[in-house]
């Protein structure tokens, strides 16, 4: 079930074309300001863009935006939290949620923490959990471990590798060449909003 991006263009970006496979990680690299986050937001249908994006041959424009975002979930580097507690952002607490929270190295009671007490790293990990419990087909991850120490990064990468073995596809923005080597099968490099040759 590939994610196909064809001639994607928006201000400051493009044209960009690539194919990412389910069960694998496709990395996006490039210096700050190269357009990596613009690309992720365009794929997630959060910003207007021209060109085509499809999942398993089905064009994004043929489905409602909420349906697309359930299947192709975007996790920004700095996640949004609109409720007072972490639990406000989940439908309910389940064993799956608790297991994912433990897998990323947080205490089980993190579900009940006030949002204002979250560190940047805790926020990143809980945003990942929030996305994973919705069982997307692809995750668009923008620097998901940028605020994490080495131990927490390893935990998150192990969880992502486990999910990929179960069929989850990843499009991963990372500045870490080591992380790219550990996770990615293919890489796209951006420079000034364009694909580097």
Backbone bond lengths (Angstrom), bond angles and torsions (degrees), N, CA, C in turn:
res aa  C-N    CA-C-N  psi(-1)  N-CA   C-N-CA  omega(-1)  CA-C   N-CA-C  phi
1 X - - - 1.460 - - 1.531 108.91 -
2 X 1.333 117.97 82.70 1.462 119.90 -175.46 1.526 113.00 -76.89
3 X 1.329 113.92 152.23 1.464 122.28 168.28 1.517 105.96 -99.80
4 X 1.324 116.32 116.72 1.460 121.80 -175.68 1.522 110.09 -109.86
5 X 1.315 115.87 126.55 1.463 122.75 176.23 1.527 106.77 -117.04
6 X 1.337 116.29 123.09 1.466 120.22 -174.64 1.526 110.56 -130.68
7 X 1.324 115.80 117.77 1.467 122.36 176.14 1.523 112.52 51.23
8 X 1.325 116.21 45.31 1.461 120.77 179.35 1.526 109.03 -74.95
9 X 1.336 115.30 127.29 1.459 121.38 -176.43 1.523 109.22 -137.62
10 X 1.311 115.73 134.81 1.466 123.00 169.68 1.522 106.49 -151.88
11 X 1.332 119.26 166.47 1.465 118.74 179.94 1.524 111.93 -53.30
12 X 1.327 115.71 126.46 1.455 121.43 -179.74 1.510 115.01 84.92
13 X 1.340 116.56 4.99 1.463 118.99 -175.29 1.518 111.17 -150.81
14 X 1.323 115.11 136.22 1.445 120.13 165.57 1.522 115.23 105.35
15 X 1.349 113.12 174.05 1.473 126.50 2.92 1.533 112.43 -77.22
16 X 1.348 114.94 142.00 1.460 122.29 -179.08 1.528 108.75 -121.21
17 X 1.327 116.08 132.17 1.463 121.51 175.67 1.525 109.30 -137.14
18 X 1.327 116.51 134.16 1.465 121.26 172.67 1.523 109.13 -165.52
19 X 1.314 115.07 166.37 1.460 121.93 175.72 1.519 108.47 -127.53
20 X 1.336 116.60 129.32 1.464 122.21 177.18 1.517 108.56 -115.31
21 X 1.317 116.08 136.54 1.457 120.89 -175.15 1.529 111.43 -96.63
22 X 1.318 116.52 144.44 1.463 121.70 173.02 1.523 109.11 -61.10
23 X 1.322 115.84 143.71 1.454 120.37 179.19 1.515 114.01 80.97
24 X 1.325 117.03 4.78 1.466 121.20 -178.90 1.520 110.14 -134.84
25 X 1.322 115.22 167.51 1.458 122.18 178.73 1.515 109.46 -111.31
26 X 1.327 115.49 128.23 1.456 123.60 175.10 1.524 106.50 -111.18
27 X 1.332 117.95 117.97 1.463 122.09 -175.88 1.521 110.99 -94.53
28 X 1.333 115.05 146.29 1.456 122.76 174.04 1.521 106.88 -120.64
29 X 1.338 115.49 119.88 1.469 121.73 -177.88 1.516 109.80 -118.26
30 X 1.323 115.06 166.43 1.455 120.55 176.00 1.508 110.19 150.72
31 X 1.325 117.34 160.36 1.461 120.43 -179.66 1.528 111.68 -67.76
32 X 1.316 116.37 165.42 1.462 120.50 175.08 1.520 109.48 -56.41
33 X 1.332 115.69 137.02 1.453 120.69 -179.07 1.514 114.76 83.45
34 X 1.342 117.54 6.14 1.464 120.51 -178.00 1.523 112.81 -77.49
35 X 1.346 117.87 -14.82 1.458 120.79 179.35 1.510 114.55 109.35
36 X 1.328 117.66 12.58 1.470 120.70 -176.04 1.532 111.59 -63.29
37 X 1.319 116.59 -48.02 1.474 119.51 -179.64 1.523 111.23 -69.69
38 X 1.336 117.17 -35.11 1.467 120.11 174.82 1.521 110.41 -58.87
39 X 1.342 116.06 -41.28 1.462 120.78 178.99 1.526 110.81 -63.03
40 X 1.311 116.75 -46.33 1.471 119.76 -178.31 1.528 111.06 -62.98
41 X 1.319 117.03 -43.03 1.467 120.61 179.78 1.533 111.11 -65.43
42 X 1.321 116.90 -36.11 1.462 119.99 178.29 1.525 110.87 -67.79
43 X 1.330 117.24 -42.04 1.468 120.21 178.06 1.527 110.55 -63.18
44 X 1.336 116.25 -39.49 1.464 121.04 -178.53 1.526 112.61 -74.11
45 X 1.336 117.96 -3.91 1.456 123.18 -179.60 1.532 111.64 67.56
46 X 1.337 115.30 33.62 1.455 120.29 176.95 1.524 111.29 -94.43
47 X 1.328 117.52 -23.31 1.463 123.12 177.78 1.526 108.58 -127.07
48 X 1.329 117.61 145.22 1.466 119.71 178.26 1.523 111.22 -61.91
49 X 1.317 115.39 140.29 1.464 120.84 178.20 1.524 108.69 -155.93
50 X 1.320 115.00 151.29 1.458 120.50 174.47 1.517 109.22 -98.33
51 X 1.315 115.66 163.67 1.461 120.47 -176.37 1.513 109.75 104.90
52 X 1.308 115.71 -169.78 1.450 119.31 -174.17 1.518 111.23 -127.58
53 X 1.335 114.35 139.18 1.458 122.28 172.92 1.519 106.76 -131.11
54 X 1.330 116.53 129.96 1.465 119.19 -177.91 1.523 110.51 -140.18
55 X 1.313 115.14 155.41 1.455 122.73 176.71 1.517 107.70 -123.80
56 X 1.332 115.81 119.35 1.464 121.92 -178.75 1.532 111.15 53.40
57 X 1.345 114.95 39.55 1.455 120.06 176.90 1.514 114.91 83.24
58 X 1.320 118.10 -4.43 1.468 121.17 -179.54 1.519 109.44 -99.00
59 X 1.330 115.65 118.68 1.458 120.90 -176.50 1.526 111.28 -66.24
60 X 1.317 114.78 139.75 1.465 120.76 -179.94 1.527 111.80 -56.42
61 X 1.326 117.16 -35.39 1.461 120.77 -177.59 1.524 113.15 -70.22
62 X 1.327 116.86 -9.50 1.463 120.63 179.94 1.525 112.31 -90.96
63 X 1.333 117.59 2.75 1.465 120.18 177.85 1.518 109.87 -134.29
64 X 1.337 115.36 157.49 1.463 120.81 178.59 1.527 109.92 -64.76
65 X 1.327 116.56 146.09 1.467 121.04 -177.68 1.533 112.85 -54.92
66 X 1.353 120.12 -43.79 1.471 118.44 178.53 1.529 112.74 -61.85
67 X 1.331 117.52 -35.20 1.465 120.78 178.25 1.527 110.26 -66.76
68 X 1.342 116.16 -42.16 1.469 119.93 177.77 1.517 110.14 -60.80
69 X 1.322 117.10 -45.54 1.467 120.85 -174.87 1.525 112.49 -72.06
70 X 1.324 117.28 -19.67 1.472 119.20 172.43 1.526 110.38 -72.61
71 X 1.332 116.25 -34.68 1.465 120.44 -178.85 1.525 112.79 -86.22
72 X 1.345 115.51 -33.19 1.460 121.60 179.81 1.529 106.41 -122.65
73 X 1.330 115.62 90.05 1.466 121.96 -170.33 1.526 110.95 -92.97
74 X 1.309 115.67 133.29 1.462 122.51 -178.78 1.523 110.33 -103.53
75 X 1.337 116.02 128.60 1.463 121.77 175.91 1.527 107.26 -118.87
76 X 1.340 117.25 103.27 1.466 119.38 -178.49 1.523 111.66 -71.42
77 X 1.318 115.73 166.77 1.462 120.47 179.63 1.528 110.97 -62.71
78 X 1.321 116.29 -35.39 1.459 121.25 176.53 1.520 107.42 -119.86
79 X 1.312 115.94 103.09 1.460 121.55 -174.16 1.525 111.67 -74.00
80 X 1.322 115.10 151.16 1.457 120.82 175.45 1.520 111.23 -87.25
81 X 1.306 115.64 137.21 1.474 122.57 176.10 1.526 107.37 -129.16
82 X 1.327 116.79 115.63 1.460 120.20 -172.71 1.532 112.08 -106.03
83 X 1.339 118.42 -18.71 1.461 121.21 179.13 1.519 111.39 -95.29
84 X 1.315 115.55 178.07 1.464 121.35 -176.68 1.523 112.40 -80.10
85 X 1.334 116.32 -37.97 1.461 120.76 -178.62 1.526 109.81 -120.02
86 X 1.326 115.25 162.32 1.463 120.44 177.28 1.525 110.33 -56.84
87 X 1.319 116.81 -41.50 1.472 120.85 -176.96 1.526 112.88 -62.08
88 X 1.331 117.52 -23.92 1.468 120.42 177.69 1.525 111.94 -62.54
89 X 1.334 117.38 -17.19 1.460 122.10 -174.84 1.524 112.81 -101.02
90 X 1.325 116.06 7.21 1.458 122.14 178.99 1.527 107.97 -126.51
91 X 1.328 116.64 146.45 1.462 119.47 178.78 1.513 111.04 -64.05
92 X 1.313 116.62 -43.40 1.456 121.28 179.39 1.530 108.03 -162.93
93 X 1.310 116.02 160.63 1.459 119.04 175.43 1.526 108.70 -87.00
94 X 1.312 115.94 130.32 1.461 120.98 179.48 1.519 109.03 -128.81
95 X 1.327 115.53 170.72 1.466 119.40 175.04 1.524 110.77 -61.53
96 X 1.337 116.54 -34.06 1.462 120.32 178.64 1.522 109.80 -64.35
97 X 1.330 116.70 -45.87 1.466 120.67 178.49 1.522 110.74 -59.35
98 X 1.328 115.84 -48.08 1.464 120.45 -179.52 1.527 111.07 -61.03
99 X 1.326 116.59 -40.11 1.460 120.55 179.02 1.510 112.30 -64.99
100 X 1.339 116.69 -39.88 1.462 120.44 178.59 1.529 111.04 -68.21
101 X 1.328 116.51 -38.30 1.467 120.10 178.19 1.524 109.97 -62.57
102 X 1.327 116.75 -42.08 1.471 119.74 176.96 1.523 110.94 -66.34
103 X 1.340 116.40 -38.23 1.464 120.42 -176.56 1.529 112.20 -63.14
104 X 1.326 117.12 -30.31 1.471 119.48 179.52 1.528 111.72 -91.00
105 X 1.353 116.60 7.36 1.460 120.33 172.26 1.513 115.85 88.16
106 X 1.343 116.60 20.69 1.463 119.99 177.88 1.519 110.87 -107.81
107 X 1.313 115.67 158.89 1.463 121.36 178.68 1.526 109.80 -71.95
108 X 1.349 117.07 148.59 1.470 119.78 -179.44 1.532 113.40 -57.42
109 X 1.344 117.18 -30.09 1.463 118.59 -178.43 1.531 112.70 -76.52
110 X 1.336 117.92 1.36 1.471 120.89 176.41 1.521 111.13 -58.14
111 X 1.327 116.53 -27.30 1.462 121.42 178.82 1.528 111.11 -57.35
112 X 1.314 117.13 -31.05 1.467 121.52 -175.98 1.527 113.69 -101.72
113 X 1.322 117.12 4.84 1.461 119.54 -178.58 1.525 111.51 -67.62
114 X 1.345 116.30 147.17 1.470 118.72 169.58 1.533 109.43 -68.47
115 X 1.291 116.64 140.46 1.466 120.99 -179.00 1.527 110.93 -58.35
116 X 1.329 117.39 -34.99 1.466 120.39 -175.67 1.521 113.36 -65.94
117 X 1.339 117.41 -17.08 1.464 119.26 179.38 1.523 113.17 -89.62
118 X 1.331 117.19 -5.38 1.464 119.79 -175.87 1.520 111.05 -71.53
119 X 1.323 115.83 131.14 1.463 120.31 168.36 1.525 108.14 -75.48
120 X 1.335 116.74 170.26 1.466 120.24 178.20 1.526 110.81 -59.43
121 X 1.342 116.74 -42.47 1.459 120.70 -179.53 1.516 112.63 -67.39
122 X 1.340 117.57 -40.31 1.470 120.50 176.71 1.520 110.65 -64.38
123 X 1.328 116.22 -41.07 1.457 120.54 178.09 1.528 110.87 -61.38
124 X 1.329 117.14 -44.00 1.471 120.26 178.87 1.525 111.40 -60.05
125 X 1.337 116.43 -46.00 1.463 119.31 -177.10 1.524 112.23 -68.22
126 X 1.324 117.49 -39.32 1.461 120.19 179.44 1.524 111.37 -70.76
127 X 1.334 117.51 -32.30 1.467 119.85 174.69 1.524 110.90 -65.12
128 X 1.328 116.93 -37.19 1.458 120.62 175.88 1.525 110.67 -63.89
129 X 1.329 116.72 -45.34 1.475 120.83 177.11 1.523 109.92 -58.60
130 X 1.328 116.22 -45.41 1.467 121.31 -179.24 1.528 110.73 -57.49
131 X 1.327 117.12 -39.17 1.463 120.20 178.72 1.525 111.96 -73.18
132 X 1.324 117.13 -41.26 1.469 120.80 -175.43 1.518 112.87 -66.48
133 X 1.322 118.37 -34.64 1.469 118.68 -176.57 1.521 112.11 -68.11
134 X 1.326 116.97 -12.88 1.466 119.87 177.40 1.530 111.82 -88.30
135 X 1.338 116.00 0.74 1.469 122.30 176.42 1.523 113.58 52.05
136 X 1.342 117.48 56.60 1.468 119.23 177.32 1.526 110.73 -69.90
137 X 1.319 115.33 163.82 1.460 121.39 173.88 1.523 110.23 -80.87
138 X 1.354 115.68 -39.36 1.464 122.93 176.97 1.513 109.54 -130.44
139 X 1.324 115.47 144.13 1.461 122.27 170.85 1.519 108.68 -112.69
140 X 1.320 116.07 131.09 1.450 122.76 172.77 1.525 106.19 -101.14
141 X 1.313 117.29 106.27 1.461 122.30 -173.41 1.524 110.41 -109.63
142 X 1.326 116.01 117.73 1.464 121.58 -178.70 1.530 108.70 -102.10
143 X 1.331 116.47 101.16 1.470 122.74 179.56 1.540 111.68 50.84
144 X 1.337 118.42 58.08 1.465 120.44 -172.49 1.520 114.93 -69.43
145 X 1.335 117.97 -14.21 1.467 119.67 -178.53 1.530 112.23 -121.71
146 X 1.326 117.51 17.95 1.468 120.33 -174.65 1.523 112.85 -63.64
147 X 1.339 118.33 -25.49 1.465 120.99 -178.53 1.532 112.11 -105.44
148 X 1.335 117.34 12.91 1.461 120.58 -174.21 1.527 111.88 -104.41
149 X 1.338 115.00 150.23 1.460 119.31 172.09 1.528 109.11 -78.79
150 X 1.324 116.48 177.19 1.470 120.37 -174.01 1.524 112.05 -61.30
151 X 1.329 117.23 -41.78 1.464 120.49 -177.66 1.524 110.75 -64.10
152 X 1.329 116.69 -46.52 1.462 120.12 -179.85 1.527 111.00 -66.27
153 X 1.336 116.65 -36.68 1.464 120.45 177.51 1.522 110.71 -61.38
154 X 1.320 117.01 -44.62 1.469 120.88 178.79 1.526 110.65 -61.30
155 X 1.335 116.70 -42.05 1.472 120.17 178.53 1.533 111.19 -60.24
156 X 1.331 115.65 -46.30 1.465 119.59 -179.54 1.526 110.37 -64.28
157 X 1.310 117.56 -43.20 1.462 120.16 179.87 1.524 111.30 -63.58
158 X 1.331 117.75 -40.01 1.474 120.10 177.44 1.520 111.00 -62.01
159 X 1.334 116.74 -41.20 1.461 120.33 178.08 1.530 110.42 -63.58
160 X 1.317 116.95 -43.78 1.467 120.05 179.20 1.528 111.39 -64.10
161 X 1.322 117.01 -40.24 1.468 119.96 177.14 1.527 111.31 -62.77
162 X 1.325 116.08 -39.33 1.469 120.24 177.24 1.524 110.62 -63.02
163 X 1.322 116.55 -43.87 1.463 120.30 -179.75 1.526 111.28 -67.26
164 X 1.338 117.18 -35.64 1.462 119.04 176.88 1.524 111.08 -65.09
165 X 1.320 116.78 -36.93 1.474 119.21 177.01 1.527 111.29 -62.56
166 X 1.336 116.11 -24.37 1.471 120.94 177.24 1.521 112.18 -91.20
167 X 1.353 117.52 3.77 1.455 120.66 173.57 1.508 116.66 111.02
168 X 1.331 118.65 -5.79 1.455 120.73 -179.96 1.523 110.37 -67.60
169 X 1.322 116.79 134.60 1.455 121.61 173.92 1.520 110.28 -98.33
170 X 1.331 116.56 145.63 1.460 121.62 179.98 1.517 110.33 -124.21
171 X 1.330 115.82 138.47 1.459 122.26 162.07 1.515 104.27 -115.87
172 X 1.321 116.17 114.36 1.462 122.75 -168.12 1.517 111.70 -117.43
173 X 1.342 116.43 119.02 1.456 120.73 169.44 1.521 107.39 -87.99
174 X 1.329 116.48 125.02 1.454 120.54 179.23 1.523 110.39 -147.29
175 X 1.333 115.31 144.85 1.466 120.35 172.38 1.525 110.69 -95.19
176 X 1.332 116.07 -4.30 1.464 120.63 -175.00 1.523 110.93 -94.95
177 X 1.333 116.15 114.57 1.462 119.02 176.89 1.518 110.56 -66.06
178 X 1.353 117.22 -31.11 1.470 120.53 177.88 1.522 110.58 -65.65
179 X 1.331 116.80 -43.18 1.459 119.84 178.16 1.521 111.13 -64.82
180 X 1.316 115.66 -40.85 1.463 119.86 176.39 1.524 110.59 -57.72
181 X 1.318 117.27 -45.01 1.468 120.80 -179.33 1.524 111.74 -66.23
182 X 1.327 116.81 -36.02 1.471 119.85 -179.20 1.520 112.47 -71.58
183 X 1.336 117.65 -34.01 1.460 119.91 -169.64 1.526 114.98 -111.08
184 X 1.329 117.55 -37.13 1.470 119.75 -165.21 1.519 113.53 -89.36
185 X 1.319 114.94 145.11 1.468 122.63 171.93 1.519 111.19 -98.06
186 X 1.341 116.79 -26.69 1.464 122.15 -179.99 1.521 108.32 -141.45
187 X 1.339 115.79 155.59 1.461 120.44 -177.11 1.517 110.53 -139.75
188 X 1.330 115.24 138.97 1.453 123.37 171.63 1.524 107.30 -113.82
189 X 1.325 117.06 130.16 1.466 121.57 177.00 1.519 109.12 -107.81
190 X 1.330 115.56 128.46 1.457 121.55 178.05 1.525 110.17 -105.69
191 X 1.317 115.80 142.69 1.461 123.20 172.55 1.514 107.97 -139.71
192 X 1.322 116.10 121.20 1.472 121.67 179.46 1.534 111.60 52.48
193 X 1.348 115.61 41.01 1.451 120.55 175.57 1.515 115.69 79.51
194 X 1.345 116.72 3.52 1.457 120.22 -178.07 1.527 110.01 -123.25
195 X 1.321 115.09 158.99 1.451 120.71 177.53 1.515 109.19 -70.66
196 X 1.331 116.21 126.14 1.467 120.18 178.56 1.513 109.13 -74.38
197 X 1.310 116.80 142.08 1.474 119.81 -179.07 1.518 110.24 -85.24
